[in-house]
Amino acid sequence: MKKFLFISILSLLLVIMAACGPKDVTSSGSDSETSSKQKVSNQATVLTVKDMSGRTVKFAKKPERIITLTNSDMGIVYALGGTVIGRQTMDASGVEPSAALKATEVGNTHDLNLEKIASLTPDVIIASSEQNLKDVPALEGIGAQVILTGANSIADIKKQEAILAQLLGKDATNLEQEIDTKVAAINEKQKGKAVRALLILGAPGSNYAALPNSLSGDILEKAGGINVAKDFKGVENFPQYASLNIEKIVESDPEVIFLMIHGGDEKETELAFQKEMKQNDAWNSTTAVKNNNIVVLPADLFGTNPGIRITKALDYMANELNQVTK
């Protein structure tokens, strides 16, 4: 009886010890899946980056395999001496530099190809702070870290350069100085200029006026333009742009109208816009339409963040504004 009782107690102790012991993490799929954040937390951190969404991202090793989901980030990475293994699928803005053409296309900020991204086994994915914040869990789920960037001003582009330089272990001083030098030169060249302008972001089925707190709006003002939509109220979830208020636009009488085309067939959007301008009495009463001062801005410099090409965007805008005053 005593022997039976001893064996029973011993068996019970063995069961308890087994329950309290370490789990076999390979026995369960959910236990074996460890997020990139958990992996880094269990290792020494060699790099900490605060991205443009305010997220703090830690790296257990220097990131080498890089994917960029925007052309602006890609251009900055190459300008800093880095390379990418994956990039935004080519659109109207093209691919610059040409060295990046060999990188695998992985979709864009609106349409990610997660399967292709995962197949490249990236260390870090550089994405849009406005478009891809919701995608961070899925991107981290494939084992990569995510850095979010974006720019609603020229100053933001300098921040973007500084963050990517930190990520790559490079120095962005020269890139930032190029922007400062160009802005100073444009300010001097355009001193006293005050051309009334309307910036329209055109997309299939919708048009919006760019506000001063948008990147294109900032470029316009620094190039000597007066944004006639500066007092318009930004739309919800898209505060850098406002719905077109034809009455107020006619009242302010823009001397030039700039069209930035985003998405869809560019030529089709341009033709539809120009047709509306010509057939609408209100639009026809503006100086811009009367003098046929309707300018379609190049996609690689406007409509999306041009990155290091911001200096070219400033020159382009200043030259177009100066055409109006001739």
Backbone torsions as a table, in degrees:
resi	resn	phi	psi	omega
1	MET	NA	-45.6	178.6
2	LYS	-63.1	-39.6	179.9
3	LYS	-63.8	-41.7	179.6
4	PHE	-63.6	-41.8	-179.4
5	LEU	-65.0	-39.7	-179.5
6	PHE	-64.2	-43.2	-179.6
7	ILE	-64.4	-39.6	-179.8
8	SER	-63.4	-45.1	-180.0
9	ILE	-64.6	-40.9	179.9
10	LEU	-63.3	-41.8	179.3
11	SER	-63.5	-40.6	-179.8
12	LEU	-64.2	-41.2	178.6
13	LEU	-62.8	-39.6	179.4
14	LEU	-64.1	-40.2	178.5
15	VAL	-63.4	-44.5	-179.4
16	ILE	-63.5	-43.7	-179.7
17	MET	-63.0	-39.0	179.0
18	ALA	-64.9	-38.7	-179.5
19	ALA	-68.0	-34.1	-176.7
20	CYS	-87.1	-13.0	-177.2
21	GLY	-73.8	173.8	-178.5
22	PRO	-64.7	143.4	178.6
23	LYS	-78.0	151.4	173.5
24	ASP	-84.1	99.2	-173.2
25	VAL	-67.2	-14.3	179.4
26	THR	-87.7	-6.2	-177.0
27	SER	-84.6	-13.5	-178.5
28	SER	-131.5	132.1	179.8
29	GLY	-60.0	-40.5	-177.6
30	SER	-68.4	-34.4	179.7
31	ASP	-72.2	-31.8	-176.0
32	SER	-80.3	-16.6	179.6
33	GLU	-86.3	115.8	-179.0
34	THR	-117.9	126.1	-178.4
35	SER	-67.5	161.7	179.8
36	SER	-62.1	-34.2	179.4
37	LYS	-65.0	-42.9	-179.7
38	GLN	-65.0	-38.7	179.9
39	LYS	-61.5	-45.3	-179.1
40	VAL	-66.2	-38.4	-177.9
41	SER	-64.9	-23.5	-179.3
42	ASN	-91.3	0.5	-180.0
43	GLN	-126.8	167.3	177.5
44	ALA	-68.6	136.8	179.6
45	THR	-86.3	124.8	179.6
46	VAL	-102.7	-15.2	-178.1
47	LEU	-153.7	133.6	175.9
48	THR	-126.0	125.0	-177.4
49	VAL	-125.5	131.8	172.7
50	LYS	-98.8	115.9	-174.6
51	ASP	-85.7	-175.2	-171.6
52	MET	-82.3	0.5	171.8
53	SER	-98.5	-1.8	-178.3
54	GLY	91.5	1.2	179.5
55	ARG	-76.4	142.2	173.7
56	THR	-100.3	120.1	-175.0
57	VAL	-115.8	127.5	-178.5
58	LYS	-110.1	142.7	-179.7
59	PHE	-121.4	134.8	177.8
60	ALA	-85.5	-15.2	175.4
61	LYS	-149.3	160.1	179.7
62	LYS	-64.0	125.2	-179.5
63	PRO	-68.9	131.0	-179.0
64	GLU	-119.7	-37.5	-179.3
65	ARG	-93.4	106.9	-169.6
66	ILE	-116.1	135.2	171.9
67	ILE	-118.1	134.1	174.6
68	THR	-117.0	136.1	-178.9
69	LEU	-99.3	-0.5	176.3
70	THR	-131.8	150.4	178.3
71	ASN	-66.8	-32.4	-179.5
72	SER	-63.5	-46.3	178.3
73	ASP	-63.8	-42.0	-179.8
74	MET	-60.3	-45.7	-179.5
75	GLY	-61.4	-40.1	179.6
76	ILE	-67.5	-41.6	178.8
77	VAL	-57.0	-46.3	-179.7
78	TYR	-69.4	-36.9	178.9
79	ALA	-64.4	-26.6	178.4
80	LEU	-87.2	-1.6	179.0
81	GLY	96.8	8.6	178.7
82	GLY	-96.4	-179.8	176.5
83	THR	-139.3	165.0	176.5
84	VAL	-125.4	151.1	176.5
85	ILE	-97.7	-18.3	179.1
86	GLY	-141.9	146.9	-177.0
87	ARG	-146.5	170.4	175.7
88	GLN	-58.0	139.0	174.7
89	THR	-60.4	136.3	-173.4
90	MET	-58.6	134.6	176.2
91	ASP	-128.6	-159.5	-175.6
92	ALA	-64.3	-21.6	-179.0
93	SER	-81.9	-5.5	175.2
94	GLY	74.8	-167.8	179.5
95	VAL	-128.1	121.3	178.9
96	GLU	-141.5	126.5	7.6
97	PRO	-81.0	168.9	-178.1
98	SER	-64.8	-23.4	178.8
99	ALA	-60.7	-24.0	-178.6
100	ALA	-80.3	-8.4	-179.0
101	LEU	-60.4	-29.5	-178.0
102	LYS	-76.6	-12.3	178.2
103	ALA	-70.6	147.8	-178.0
104	THR	-71.6	134.8	176.3
105	GLU	-77.0	132.7	-174.0
106	VAL	-127.5	23.1	-178.5
107	GLY	94.0	-156.5	178.0
108	ASN	-142.6	-174.9	-174.8
109	THR	-63.0	-24.3	-179.7
110	HIS	-91.1	-20.9	-173.1
111	ASP	-144.9	84.0	-178.0
112	LEU	-78.7	140.1	172.5
113	ASN	-100.4	85.3	-174.3
114	LEU	-61.1	-35.5	-179.5
115	GLU	-63.9	-43.9	-179.9
116	LYS	-69.7	-39.8	178.0
117	ILE	-59.7	-45.1	-179.4
118	ALA	-63.5	-36.3	-177.7
119	SER	-65.9	-21.1	-179.5
120	LEU	-86.4	-6.3	-178.7
121	THR	43.7	61.4	-177.6
122	PRO	-74.6	153.4	171.2
123	ASP	-83.4	-35.5	-178.3
124	VAL	-146.6	143.4	176.0
125	ILE	-118.2	122.3	179.8
126	ILE	-98.8	118.0	-171.2
127	ALA	-130.6	-177.7	-176.5
128	SER	-87.1	130.6	179.0
129	SER	-67.5	-27.9	-179.6
130	GLU	-84.3	-37.4	-173.1
131	GLN	-97.0	-27.6	-167.5
132	ASN	-115.6	8.1	178.0
133	LEU	-57.4	-39.2	-179.8
134	LYS	-68.2	-20.3	-176.4
135	ASP	-90.6	-6.0	-175.2
136	VAL	-55.6	-47.8	-179.7
137	PRO	-56.9	-41.8	-179.1
138	ALA	-67.7	-39.6	-179.6
139	LEU	-70.5	-38.9	176.4
140	GLU	-68.4	-27.3	-179.2
141	GLY	-64.2	-20.2	178.8
142	ILE	-90.2	2.7	175.2
143	GLY	99.5	10.1	-179.0
144	ALA	-107.9	157.4	169.8
145	GLN	-88.3	158.3	-177.1
146	VAL	-128.0	128.7	173.9
147	ILE	-114.5	127.2	-179.0
148	LEU	-105.5	131.8	178.4
149	THR	-130.5	175.2	177.8
150	GLY	171.6	167.6	-178.6
151	ALA	-151.6	122.8	173.0
152	ASN	-112.7	12.1	177.8
153	SER	-161.7	167.1	176.5
154	ILE	-65.8	-36.9	177.4
155	ALA	-60.7	-35.3	178.5
156	ASP	-65.1	-34.2	178.8
157	ILE	-64.2	-37.8	176.8
158	LYS	-64.1	-39.3	176.4
159	LYS	-64.2	-41.4	178.7
160	GLN	-59.3	-44.3	178.5
161	GLU	-63.0	-41.4	-178.8
162	ALA	-65.4	-40.8	-179.4
163	ILE	-66.1	-44.5	-179.6
164	LEU	-69.2	-32.1	175.7
165	ALA	-64.7	-41.8	177.2
166	GLN	-62.7	-41.3	179.6
167	LEU	-61.1	-38.2	-176.1
168	LEU	-91.0	-8.3	-175.8
169	GLY	73.3	34.7	-178.2
170	LYS	-116.7	179.9	179.4
171	ASP	-116.3	123.1	-177.6
172	ALA	-95.8	8.2	-175.1
173	THR	-55.4	-46.7	-177.8
174	ASN	-63.5	-41.1	179.7
175	LEU	-64.7	-41.7	-179.9
176	GLU	-66.9	-38.2	179.4
177	GLN	-66.9	-34.3	177.2
178	GLU	-60.3	-41.1	178.6
179	ILE	-66.5	-46.8	-179.5
180	ASP	-59.9	-42.0	-179.4
181	THR	-64.3	-42.1	-179.8
182	LYS	-67.7	-44.4	178.9
183	VAL	-59.3	-43.5	179.7
184	ALA	-63.3	-41.3	-179.7
185	ALA	-66.2	-40.9	179.2
186	ILE	-66.9	-40.7	178.3
187	ASN	-59.4	-41.8	-180.0
188	GLU	-69.0	-43.6	-178.5
189	LYS	-65.0	-37.2	-173.7
190	GLN	-99.0	10.8	-178.2
191	LYS	-55.8	128.5	179.4
192	GLY	87.7	-7.6	178.7
193	LYS	-77.4	142.2	-179.7
194	ALA	-153.2	72.1	-178.2
195	VAL	-91.5	124.2	178.4
196	ARG	-72.8	125.0	-174.5
197	ALA	-138.7	150.0	174.3
198	LEU	-120.7	126.3	177.5
199	LEU	-103.6	122.0	-179.4
200	ILE	-117.9	128.0	172.7
201	LEU	-92.4	110.8	-177.5
202	GLY	-102.3	130.2	176.2
203	ALA	-136.4	161.1	179.7
204	PRO	-52.2	115.6	176.4
205	GLY	85.1	0.5	-178.7
206	SER	-156.3	148.0	175.0
207	ASN	-133.9	139.8	179.0
208	TYR	-132.7	150.3	175.4
209	ALA	-90.5	130.2	178.1
210	ALA	-76.5	133.1	-178.8
211	LEU	-96.1	166.1	179.7
212	PRO	-59.0	-24.9	179.8
213	ASN	-85.5	11.2	172.0
214	SER	-98.4	162.1	179.9
215	LEU	-62.4	-46.2	-179.9
216	SER	-64.5	-35.3	177.2
217	GLY	-64.9	-38.0	177.5
218	ASP	-66.1	-43.1	178.1
219	ILE	-60.4	-44.4	-179.4
220	LEU	-57.5	-48.9	-176.5
221	GLU	-67.9	-38.5	179.5
222	LYS	-70.6	-21.7	179.7
223	ALA	-90.4	2.7	176.2
224	GLY	101.4	15.7	179.7
225	GLY	-99.7	154.8	173.3
226	ILE	-108.3	118.6	-177.5
227	ASN	-79.6	109.6	-176.5
228	VAL	-69.2	-12.3	179.3
229	ALA	-100.3	14.0	-171.7
230	LYS	-60.2	-25.8	-178.5
231	ASP	-99.5	4.2	178.5
232	PHE	-69.8	153.2	178.8
233	LYS	-90.0	129.3	179.4
234	GLY	-65.8	148.9	179.9
235	VAL	-77.8	155.4	-179.6
236	GLU	-63.5	137.2	-178.9
237	ASN	68.6	5.4	-180.0
238	PHE	-151.0	54.8	-167.8
239	PRO	-66.2	-11.0	178.4
240	GLN	-84.8	-3.4	-177.8
241	TYR	-135.6	152.8	-177.9
242	ALA	-129.0	154.2	173.8
243	SER	-65.3	147.1	-178.7
244	LEU	-70.9	127.5	175.9
245	ASN	-110.6	94.3	-172.7
246	ILE	-58.4	-40.2	-178.2
247	GLU	-60.0	-47.0	180.0
248	LYS	-68.9	-35.6	178.9
249	ILE	-64.2	-44.7	178.9
250	VAL	-62.8	-39.8	-179.5
251	GLU	-63.3	-39.4	-178.8
252	SER	-81.4	-17.1	173.9
253	ASP	50.9	73.5	178.5
254	PRO	-62.9	142.4	177.8
255	GLU	-86.4	-21.0	177.9
256	VAL	-147.4	143.6	176.8
257	ILE	-118.8	122.9	178.0
258	PHE	-101.9	134.3	178.6
259	LEU	-114.8	122.1	174.0
260	MET	-107.0	124.3	-175.9
261	ILE	-102.6	129.3	-177.6
262	HIS	-129.2	114.9	177.1
263	GLY	80.1	160.1	178.3
264	GLY	71.0	-166.1	179.4
265	ASP	-82.0	116.2	-174.6
266	GLU	-61.1	-46.1	-177.2
267	LYS	-64.7	-40.1	179.8
268	GLU	-63.8	-43.3	178.5
269	THR	-64.5	-41.5	179.3
270	GLU	-62.8	-46.2	-179.1
271	LEU	-64.3	-40.8	179.1
272	ALA	-63.6	-40.1	179.7
273	PHE	-66.1	-48.3	-179.0
274	GLN	-63.9	-35.8	177.7
275	LYS	-62.9	-43.4	179.2
276	GLU	-63.3	-40.6	179.3
277	MET	-59.2	-45.7	-174.0
278	LYS	-73.4	-31.4	-174.4
279	GLN	-92.1	-10.3	-177.4
280	ASN	-98.5	122.3	-177.2
281	ASP	-60.4	-37.7	-179.3
282	ALA	-63.3	-49.7	178.1
283	TRP	-61.5	-40.0	-177.9
284	ASN	-63.5	-18.9	-179.0
285	SER	-82.5	-9.4	-178.8
286	THR	-81.4	150.2	179.2
287	THR	-60.3	-37.5	-177.8
288	ALA	-60.8	-46.5	-178.1
289	VAL	-73.4	-40.0	178.0
290	LYS	-56.8	-40.5	-177.7
291	ASN	-95.4	8.6	-179.9
292	ASN	56.2	36.8	176.5
293	ASN	-92.0	66.9	176.7
294	ILE	-116.4	114.4	-172.6
295	VAL	-114.8	124.3	174.0
296	VAL	-88.4	115.7	-176.6
297	LEU	-78.8	143.7	-178.8
298	PRO	-63.1	136.4	-175.3
299	ALA	-63.7	-29.6	-177.2
300	ASP	-76.1	-13.0	-178.7
301	LEU	-113.6	-21.9	-175.7
302	PHE	-137.4	160.2	-179.7
303	GLY	90.1	-37.0	172.2
304	THR	-129.7	167.5	-179.6
305	ASN	-67.5	118.9	-178.8
306	PRO	-79.5	-8.7	179.9
307	GLY	63.1	-127.3	-177.5
308	ILE	-67.0	-13.4	178.8
309	ARG	-84.0	11.7	179.1
310	ILE	-60.2	-33.4	179.0
311	THR	-64.0	-37.4	177.4
312	LYS	-69.1	-37.0	179.0
313	ALA	-63.8	-40.5	178.1
314	LEU	-63.1	-44.7	178.5
315	ASP	-61.9	-43.9	-177.9
316	TYR	-62.5	-46.9	-179.0
317	MET	-63.4	-44.7	-180.0
318	ALA	-60.9	-43.1	-179.9
319	ASN	-64.2	-39.8	178.8
320	GLU	-67.0	-40.6	177.3
321	LEU	-63.5	-37.1	-179.5
322	ASN	-70.1	-25.7	176.4
323	GLN	-64.7	-32.0	-178.2
324	VAL	-69.4	-35.0	-174.8
325	THR	-86.1	-2.3	-178.5
326	LYS	-74.5	NA	NA
